[in-house]
Amino acid sequence: MLYRRIIIDAKNGFFKDYGAETAKRSPYRTNIILFIATLISTTVMGALMTGANPFTSFSGLAKGLPYSLTILSILGVHEFGHYFAARYWKVRATLPYFIPFPFSAVGTMGAVIKLKSSIPNKKALIDIGAAGPIAGFVVAVAASAIGLHMSEIVAVQPSESVLYLPLGESLLFKSLSFFIIGTLPENTDVMLHPVAFAGWLGLFVTALNLIPFGQLDGGHIMFAISPRLHELFRKIRIPLLLLMGLTFWTGWYVWAVLMLFFGSAHPNPDNIYTEIGPLRKVIAVTATIIFILCMIPAPVLFQ
């Protein structure tokens, strides 16, 4: 950002222009700081996944980079998908803000961009809403496939001293596991490589974003297709999430609370009467198929 420093000389009655000066604060400072913090938190968690100690040596910390760079790539491509779609439709948007979460098993709470102007029509709403999940999905599939090739088959030996926490599988991840690893022998399981875990997480995050509630990506798409159906999902979102928490995974209770704040009514685009056309219908169907393939009702299987 540039500014000009102009001072009024009260004694002589004229302006003094001290020329253009560069502002000290970069407009992207917050984005950069958050990205670095998220890089550190995900690298630390990635190192811990491998059994390395990231706090005693640089080599131990570096072992967390495969996970860190993979998950940041998935999240970054997702958000830049939104960003470039917004730019295409001349909607002002910020660059991605990555969110560190150092005291968690994954090291991050994701990334977001902020739209700073209204969306012109329903075509733009679908494009902006779907671009992120579709772009991130492609990277997550590639990461899952590569990571599964590097994963190991291990014997399952339950022990009181070892926490064994199996992960649920989406239809897509289960299919990739079958084609890449094959049928597992009895009493064995797959020890996911950190890259594979990042891919698994990326697919799950894609599904979460495509839930057709509020102003999630799936909510944008659903509203463009049918505002009435979007309103129906808004009304049933809390009971549905509570039921899923009771049936599948207690983490859905957290989502039920979050949807009290973020699952509200959707604002109209500038032109609500624009037809979306056949291409956007294909995009919406594609996003729906991705949601079905990536959704995991019970991501953590407590035993």
C-alpha positions in Angstrom: 0.0 0.0 0.0 1.3 3.5 -0.9 0.4 6.7 0.8 1.6 10.3 0.5 2.7 12.4 3.5 1.5 16.0 3.1 2.1 18.5 5.8 0.6 22.0 6.0 3.2 24.7 6.8 1.1 27.0 8.9 3.7 29.8 9.0 4.3 30.0 5.2 0.8 28.9 4.1 1.6 26.2 1.7 1.7 22.4 1.4 4.8 20.4 1.6 4.6 17.0 -0.2 7.2 14.6 1.2 6.5 12.1 -1.7 5.3 8.6 -1.9 6.3 6.3 0.9 5.6 2.6 1.3 3.4 1.7 4.2 5.3 -0.4 6.7 2.4 -2.8 7.2 1.8 -5.3 4.3 -1.9 -5.9 3.4 -1.0 -9.6 3.5 0.7 -9.7 6.8 -2.1 -11.5 8.6 -2.3 -14.1 5.8 1.5 -14.7 6.0 1.6 -14.9 9.8 -1.3 -17.4 9.9 0.2 -19.5 7.2 3.5 -19.7 8.9 1.8 -20.6 12.2 -0.3 -23.3 10.5 2.8 -24.6 8.7 4.5 -25.0 12.1 1.5 -26.5 13.9 0.9 -29.1 11.1 4.6 -29.9 10.8 4.8 -30.6 14.5 1.7 -32.9 14.4 3.1 -34.6 11.3 6.3 -35.3 13.1 4.5 -36.8 16.1 2.5 -39.0 13.7 5.8 -40.6 12.6 7.0 -41.1 16.2 9.7 -38.4 15.9 10.3 -35.7 18.5 9.9 -32.3 16.7 11.1 -30.4 19.8 14.6 -31.8 20.1 16.0 -31.6 16.6 15.4 -30.1 13.2 15.5 -33.6 11.6 12.7 -34.7 13.9 10.6 -31.6 12.9 11.4 -32.2 9.2 9.7 -35.6 9.4 6.4 -33.8 9.8 6.8 -32.0 6.4 5.2 -34.7 4.2 1.9 -34.4 6.2 2.1 -30.7 6.6 2.8 -29.8 3.0 0.1 -32.2 1.8 -2.7 -31.0 4.0 -1.7 -27.3 3.3 -1.7 -28.0 -0.4 -5.2 -29.5 -0.2 -6.6 -26.6 1.8 -4.7 -24.0 -0.2 -6.0 -25.4 -3.6 -9.5 -25.5 -2.2 -9.4 -21.9 -1.1 -7.7 -20.6 -4.2 -10.5 -22.4 -6.2 -12.9 -20.1 -4.4 -10.6 -17.1 -4.9 -10.1 -17.5 -8.6 -13.8 -18.2 -9.2 -14.7 -15.0 -7.3 -12.1 -13.1 -9.4 -13.7 -14.5 -12.6 -17.0 -13.1 -11.5 -15.4 -9.8 -10.4 -16.3 -10.5 -6.7 -13.8 -9.0 -4.3 -12.2 -11.6 -2.1 -9.3 -11.9 0.3 -6.5 -14.3 -0.1 -6.8 -17.5 2.1 -6.5 -17.2 5.9 -5.1 -20.5 7.3 -6.1 -21.4 10.8 -3.6 -23.1 13.1 -4.8 -25.5 15.7 -1.7 -26.7 17.6 -3.4 -28.7 20.3 -5.2 -31.1 18.0 -4.5 -34.3 16.2 -4.5 -32.5 12.8 -2.8 -29.2 13.5 -5.2 -27.0 11.7 -8.8 -25.9 11.6 -8.7 -25.4 7.8 -8.6 -22.2 5.8 -11.1 -19.6 4.7 -11.4 -16.6 2.4 -13.7 -13.7 2.9 -15.9 -12.3 0.1 -16.0 -8.5 0.3 -18.7 -7.8 -2.3 -22.0 -9.3 -3.2 -22.4 -12.2 -5.6 -24.0 -11.1 -8.9 -26.2 -14.1 -9.8 -26.9 -17.8 -9.2 -24.4 -19.0 -11.8 -21.7 -17.1 -9.9 -22.9 -18.6 -6.6 -22.5 -22.2 -8.0 -19.2 -21.4 -9.5 -17.7 -19.9 -6.4 -19.3 -22.5 -4.1 -18.2 -25.5 -6.1 -14.8 -24.4 -7.3 -13.1 -24.9 -4.0 -14.3 -28.4 -3.1 -13.8 -29.7 -6.6 -10.2 -28.3 -6.8 -9.4 -29.6 -3.3 -11.0 -32.9 -4.1 -8.6 -33.6 -7.0 -5.5 -32.9 -4.8 -6.9 -35.0 -1.9 -7.6 -38.0 -4.2 -4.0 -37.8 -5.6 -2.6 -37.5 -2.0 -4.7 -40.5 -0.8 -3.5 -42.7 -3.7 0.2 -41.7 -3.3 0.0 -42.0 0.5 -1.7 -45.5 0.4 1.2 -46.7 -1.8 3.5 -45.7 1.1 1.3 -47.1 3.9 2.1 -50.4 5.7 0.0 -53.4 6.6 0.5 -54.1 10.3 -0.8 -56.7 12.7 -3.5 -55.5 15.0 -2.5 -56.3 18.6 -4.8 -54.5 21.0 -2.9 -53.3 24.1 -3.7 -51.3 27.1 -0.5 -49.2 26.6 -1.2 -48.4 22.9 -4.1 -46.3 21.7 -5.6 -48.0 18.7 -8.1 -45.7 17.0 -9.3 -46.9 13.7 -10.7 -44.3 11.2 -13.9 -44.6 9.3 -13.7 -44.8 5.5 -15.6 -42.9 2.8 -16.8 -44.9 -0.2 -14.0 -43.3 -2.3 -11.2 -43.9 0.3 -12.3 -47.5 0.8 -12.3 -48.1 -3.0 -8.8 -46.6 -3.3 -7.6 -48.8 -0.5 -9.0 -51.9 -2.1 -7.4 -51.2 -5.5 -4.0 -50.1 -4.2 -3.5 -52.4 -1.2 -6.0 -55.2 -1.8 -7.8 -57.4 0.7 -6.2 -57.4 4.1 -5.3 -60.6 5.9 -7.1 -61.4 9.1 -6.1 -59.4 12.2 -4.3 -56.8 10.2 -4.9 -53.2 9.3 -3.4 -50.4 7.3 -1.1 -48.0 9.1 -1.6 -44.9 7.1 1.4 -42.9 6.0 1.1 -39.2 7.0 0.5 -38.3 3.3 -2.4 -40.8 3.2 -3.8 -39.4 6.4 -3.7 -35.9 4.9 -5.5 -37.3 1.9 -8.1 -39.0 4.1 -8.6 -35.8 6.0 -8.8 -33.7 2.8 -11.6 -35.9 1.5 -13.5 -35.6 4.8 -13.1 -31.8 4.9 -14.3 -31.7 1.3 -17.5 -33.5 2.4 -18.0 -31.3 5.4 -17.8 -28.2 3.2 -20.4 -29.7 0.8 -23.0 -30.2 3.5 -26.0 -28.2 2.2 -26.4 -26.0 5.2 -26.2 -22.2 5.6 -23.3 -20.6 3.8 -21.1 -23.7 3.6 -20.0 -24.5 0.0 -22.8 -27.0 -0.3 -25.2 -24.4 1.1 -24.3 -22.0 -1.7 -24.9 -24.6 -4.3 -28.2 -25.7 -2.8 -29.4 -22.2 -2.5 -28.7 -21.6 -6.2 -30.5 -24.8 -7.2 -33.5 -24.2 -4.9 -33.9 -21.6 -2.2 -36.9 -23.5 -0.8 -34.9 -26.7 -0.4 -32.1 -24.8 1.2 -34.6 -23.4 3.7 -35.9 -26.9 4.4 -32.3 -28.1 5.2 -31.9 -25.0 7.4 -34.9 -26.0 9.5 -33.9 -29.7 10.0 -30.1 -29.1 10.3 -30.0 -29.2 14.2 -32.3 -32.3 14.6 -30.4 -34.1 11.8 -27.0 -33.4 13.3 -28.1 -34.4 16.8 -29.4 -37.7 15.3 -26.1 -38.3 13.5 -24.3 -37.6 16.8 -26.5 -40.1 18.6 -26.1 -42.7 15.8 -22.6 -42.4 14.4 -20.1 -40.0 15.9 -20.3 -37.6 18.9 -18.5 -34.9 16.9 -21.7 -34.1 15.1 -22.9 -32.6 18.4 -20.2 -29.9 17.9 -21.4 -29.3 14.4 -24.9 -28.9 15.7 -23.7 -26.1 18.0 -21.7 -24.5 15.2 -24.7 -24.6 12.9 -26.6 -22.5 15.4 -24.3 -19.6 14.4 -23.3 -20.5 10.9 -26.3 -22.3 9.5 -28.5 -19.2 9.1 -30.5 -18.1 6.2 -28.6 -17.4 2.9 -28.4 -13.9 1.4 -29.7 -13.5 -2.1 -27.4 -12.8 -5.0 -27.9 -9.5 -6.7 -30.0 -11.2 -9.4 -32.0 -14.0 -7.9 -34.0 -14.7 -11.1 -31.1 -15.8 -13.3 -31.4 -19.3 -14.7 -28.4 -21.5 -13.9 -28.3 -23.3 -17.2 -27.2 -26.9 -18.0 -23.5 -26.4 -17.3 -24.1 -25.3 -13.7 -26.5 -28.2 -13.2 -23.7 -30.5 -14.2 -21.4 -28.8 -11.7 -24.0 -29.1 -9.0 -24.5 -32.8 -9.7 -20.7 -33.3 -9.7 -20.4 -31.6 -6.3 -23.2 -33.8 -5.0 -21.5 -37.0 -6.2 -18.2 -35.8 -4.6 -20.1 -35.3 -1.3 -21.5 -38.8 -1.4 -18.2 -40.3 -2.2 -16.3 -38.4 0.5 -18.8 -38.4 3.4 -17.9 -40.4 6.5 -20.8 -40.6 9.0 -18.4 -42.0 11.6 -14.9 -40.7 10.9 -13.5 -42.2 14.2 -14.5 -45.7 15.2 -14.2 -46.0 19.0 -13.7 -49.6 20.1 
